[in-house]
Amino acid sequence: MHTKSILAGAMLIAGALGSPVMLAQPQNGSNIAQCTTVKPGNGWVCINGGWYPPDMPLPASDTRQTPPPTSSADCTTVRPGPGWVCSGGGWYPPGMPLPGAPASATPAPQPPAAACSTIQPGPGWVCAAGGWYPPGMALPGGQPAASPAPAPSALQCTTVQPGPGWVCKGGGWYPPTTTSTPPASASGSSGSSTSTSTASTGGRLRVLTWNIHFGHGNPAGQAQAIASSDADVVLLQEASTFDEHMPSTYAERLRRLTGRQWYSVWAPHGGRYTDNEGTLILSRLPLVAQSTMNSNERGFSRAVVSVGGVRVTIINAHLDWDRTRRSRQLDALLSWTPQFNGPQIVGGDFNSWWGESWIARMENHYSDTWQDVTGSDEDGYTLNGAVRFDYLFRSYEDAARLSPTGCWVRLKGLSDHAAVVADYTVR
């Protein structure tokens, strides 16, 4: 409460009662019961319903006035809390305009979550100084870790544990109902698992690929659009961990929007991009297996899902804008993918027009789903309304078990790229 306001109110009361002038001194006889606010500080005295700081003249016939303090050093009481500002001898709370100053002179109070504006990335993460800190990491200012470090078995996995009982092996999460053979190496060998189910009925699979441009300033809007697309598996390029840990936050947003668990595979690029940018697979279907590969500063992510008992391998790629690196990355991709058996989809941002050599090389091994469905290479533009850089490819091997039934472009305006969505019948 402002000291001058208290003083003015008390002077009116005291003047009406004809109280004599005295200096406020700490004394046991003060009638604290008359004051309805908390005692501002040590030595303050309650007189006739108002608090008086030590040595301040009390109201009545004595008309002496003390000049108001002009800086925080002149405030005679303890600062009530963080962000309070002293002006004219009184403390002003965060967000309250100061006398003669604009309304923004004091900062508005921050949310209870210590100014963290993003979703908690995962269990045990702690918000400190506006940022999220993972379990086991020391907090700013030398504070000890606020939550224990994860168990050693989980340290290999870069994503949050999908659910109770899931086990981390070789960098990938495996569900409680499957046995697994972990990937041979973190640089990109395959992983496989044996399911307890033997039925193979197949069904519909909807896949979406989208360069999200680091959230494009609206991660929540992008998550809503993904949820509305009804995609089973989502391939995101230009995902990042700069402003938020997207491998966790996007999965969590989708869980809240759809009421279903979502699983993620994160492949950071490294190199000049550091580990803060990469490709991200999100799936509402449980992952039977997963792995990643890195080549020439590009991370490639892979997930295997079961569609009615039929396993489908889905790979996320983002080739470089630099032609030399792009060629080397495509070499690595086409050397990596043949080791995975069964129906296969490769999607992503290839930074190449459909008539360029990189797309022609892909079509030696895969068919372009847009062309399969529309019968044309035209349209399907995903960049600037005139360029098609984003693709979904289907492998020729086991093509009869994976038939495209629809393909379209959507989600324009929520990124610098539009998304490509396709439906497949899995047999």
N, C-alpha and C positions, 0 to 999 in steps of 0.2 A: 504494500500500500504506500502511496506517495506521502512523505513526511509533511509537506506543506498542507496537504488536504486534511491530514489528521489534526495538525495544529489549528487550521482554520475552524474545523468543526468543534474542536475542544474549546477554542476561544469564545465561540458563540454560546456554548453551554455554560462555560465558566462565567462569562460576562453576565448572563442572565441570573446566575446564582450569586453574583457579587463576591466571587472567590478572591482572596488576596493573592498578590504576586509572591511566588517562591521559586526557588531553583529545584528542578527535579533531581532528587537524590534517591539511590536505591534504599528502600526502607520497607520493612515488613508490614507497615500499616497501610500500604497501597491497596485500594479496593479493586483487585483484579477481576472480581466477579462482574463489574460493570462493563468491562471491555469484551467485545464479542469476537475479536480477532486474536490470532496467535501473537504472543510477545515477540516483537521484532528482533530483540537482541539483549545481551547482558546489560543490566543497569537501567533499562527502560522502566518507566513508572506509569501505572494506569491511574488517571485522575478524571473523574466525571465521564467515564466511557471512552476516553482517548489515551493513546500511548504517547509518552514524552521521553525523548532521549536524555541521557545524562547531561546535566548542567545547562539544559535549555530553559529559558524563563517560562514560567507558567502564565496562562492568560489571566487578566483582570485589569486593575488600574494601571499596572506597569505597561507603558506603551513602547518600551524599547524593542527595536527590531534588529535581528542579526541578519547580515547579508546572506543570500542563498549561496550555497557552494556552487562552484562552476566546473568542477571536475569530479571524477569518481573518487579521488583522494579525499574530497571534502564530505563524502557520505560518512556519517558517524555510526552507521549500523553495518552489520554483516550482510554481504550480498545474499539475497534470498535463495538464489539458485543459478545454474548455468545460463548464460545469455542475458541475464538482467543487466540493465544499463542505468548508471547514476546520472540524473539530470536535475538541476535545481535543488539539490539536497535530498532527492528522493529516488528510490529504485523503481524502474519501469520494467515490466515483464516482457519476454520475447514476443514480438508481434504488435506491441502497443506503440502508437506514434509518440515521439517526444515533443515537448512544447516547442512550437515554431519550426519543427522539422518535418520532412515528408513522412508519409505513412510507412515507408520501408526502412526507416532509420534503425530499427531493431529487427533482427532476424526472427522469422516466425518459428515457433517451437517445432521440433522434429517429431516424427512418429515414434512410438515406443520402441520400434525395432532398431533404434540407434541409427536412423537415417538410411538403412538399407532399403533400396527401392525395387529390388528384384526378389523373385521367389527363392526361398531357401533351396540351395542346390541339392541337398540330400540330408539324410539323418546325421545328426551330430555336428553339422556345420554351425558356426557361431558368427553372428554379426558384430563387428567391432570397427569403429571409426568409418562407418559407411560401407564397409566391404565384408564379404563372406570369407571365413577362414575354415579350411577343412579340418576334420578331426585330427588331433595330434600336432597341429601347427601352433607355435607360440603367437600370442596376440601382440598388437603394437604396444610399445612402451615397456617391453621386457616382461609383460605378464605371462604367466604360465599358460599352457594350453587349457582351454575351458572344457574340452571333452577328450576322451582317450583316443589314441591312434587306432585305426582299424586293425583287425587281426592280420597277421602276416600273409595268410593265404589270399587275402583280398587286395594286397598291394599291387599285384600284377595287373589288375583290372582298372581301366581308366573311367569307367562309368559306375553309377550307383547300383548297388545290388538290386536286381529287379524285384525280388520278393523273398519271403521267408524260405529258408532251406536251399536257396540257389547257391552254387559252389563256383568259385573262381578257379579256373585251371588254364594255364597257358595264355592268360590275357583275356579269356572269354568266360561269360557266365553260363552255367548249365543248370537247367531246371531239376527239381528233386526227382522227377519221374524218368529221367534218362540217364544212361551211362555214357561216358564220353571219352574220346581220345583227344587230348589237347593238341593244338597246333604245334608243329615241330619247331617253329621259330617265330619270333615277333616280327620278322621282316616279311612274312607273307606266306608261309606254307599253309596248307589247308587243315581244317579241323573237321571231324566227323563224329557222329553219335548214332547210337542204335536205339530206336524208340521201342517202347514196350507194346505199342499198338501195331497190328499187322493189317488192318483194314485200309484199303486204298480206293477211295471213291472219287477223289478230286473235288472240283467245285470252281467257284469264281474267285479270281484274284485281281484286285485293283491296285495299280502301282502309280505313284505320282513322283515326278522329279522336278526340282525347283532350285534355282540359284536365288537364295533369300537375301543376298547383299547385306550380310551381318545384321539382319533384322529390319533394315531399311527404316529405322526409327519407330517401328511398330511391331515388336515381337509378339505382343498379345494378339494383335489383329491377324498376324500370320498364323498363329496357332489356331485361332477361330476359323480361319479359312481352310486350314488343313483338316480340322475336325469336320467341317461342313462338306468337304469333298468325299467323305466316306471311303478314303483310301485305306487299304490294309497295310501297305508298306510305303514309306515315304523316303525319298532320296534327296537330301539337302546338300547344296554346295554353298561355299562361303558361310558356313557356320563358324562360330568362334567362341572363345572364352574371354574376350576383352571386357565387355560390359557385364556379361553374365555367362555362366557356365551352361551354354546351350544344350550340350548332351544331356544335362539333367533338367534344365528349366523347361525346355520344349516338351520333353516327355511328361513332366509334371503338369504342365498346362493342359496337355491332351488328356491326361488322366482325369483332371477335374472337369473338362468339357464333355468327355465321352462316358465317364464312369467306368472306364476299363483301364487295365494296366497296359502301359506302353514300354517297349524295350528299345535299347539304343546300342549302336555300334559306332564308335568315334575313331576316326583316323586322322590325326593332325599331320600337317604338311611338313613341319620342321624347316630347317635351313633358314633362308632369308625371311620366311613367313613365321618362324618359330613354331611352337606347339599351340599357338593361340588361334590358328585357322586350320580348317580341314573339311573333310566330308563326313556327313552324319546320316546314318540310317535309323529311322524310327519305325517300329512295327507294333501293331496291336496283336499280331500273331506271335506266340512264343517262339523264341529262337532255338532251332535244333542245333545249329552250329554258327560260329562266326569267326572271322579273322580279318587282319589288315595287312596291307603291303605298302611300302614307301619306295618311290623312285623319283630321282631328280626333283626333289622338293615338292612332291605331291603324294598325299596319302589316299589310298584306295581302301574302301571298306566293303566287307562282304557279310551277308547274312543268309542263312538257310532257314526257310519256313516250311511247315507242313500244311498243305492244302488238301484236306480230306485224305490224309495219309500219303500224299504224293509230295516229295520234297522238291522245292524249287530254290535254286541258288540265285541271289540277287546281288549285284555288284554296283557300287556307286563310284563314279569317276568324275574328275574335274581336270581336264588337260590345260596346259599353260597357254597363255597368249603368245609366248615366244616360240617361234616355229621350230627351232632346234630342240629345245626342251620338250615341246609337244611331241615331236617324233620319238624321242627317247622314252618318254612316258608311255606312249602308245605301244612301243616295242615291249616294254616291261609288262603292260597290261595284257597284251596278247600272248605273252609267255607264261603269265600267271594263271589265266582263266582255264586253259585246257585240262588242268588237273582236277577240276570239279566236274563230277558226273551228273547226268540227269538234266532236266529242263533248266534253262539259264536265261536270265535277263540282265543286261548291262545298260545302265542309264546314267545320265548326268549332263554336265556342260562340257562340250567338246571343243568350244571356241573355234568351230569350223563350219563353213557352209556345206550344204549337202553335196555339192559338186566337187569339193576339194579332196585331195589325196587321202587325208586322214579318215574321212568318212568312207571313201572307196575301200580302204584297207579294212575297216570294220565290217563292210558288207561282203568281204571275202569269207567271213566266219559267222556273221549275224545278218538278219534281215531287219530293216527299218520298220518299226511298228506303224508309224504314220503312213508310210507307203503301202504296207500290207493292208491297212484298213481303207485308205482313201484312193489307192491306186495311182497316186501322184506324189512327186517330190515338192510340189508347190504348196504354198500356204503353210500353216502350222508355225507361223512366225512367233518367235519368243523374245526378240530383242528389237526395240525401236519400230515394231510393226512391219519390219521388212527383212529380218534376218532370222534364220533358224539355226541356233547354236545348241539347242537342248534336245536330246534324243532318248528314246527307249528302244533298245535293240533286243531281238530274240535269237537265241542260238539255233543254227540249222540242226545240230544234233538234238534228237528227241523233240523236234519241232512239232510232230503230230500230237505230243502230249501237252502242248502249250499253244493254244490258238487265240490270236487277238480278235476280239469282237467289237471293240470300239476304241477310238483315240481322239482326244480333243485338247485344246489349249484353253487355260482358264487362269484366274487370279491375276489379271492385269492390274497394275497400279499399286500393288503392295510390295513390289520390288522393281529393280531395273530389268528383270527378266519375268516373263510369264512362265507358268507351270505347264508341263505336259502330263496328261493323265491317260491311262489305258486300262481297259478291262481285258482279262484273259480267261479262257476256259481251260482249266487244268484237268488232265485225265491221267 
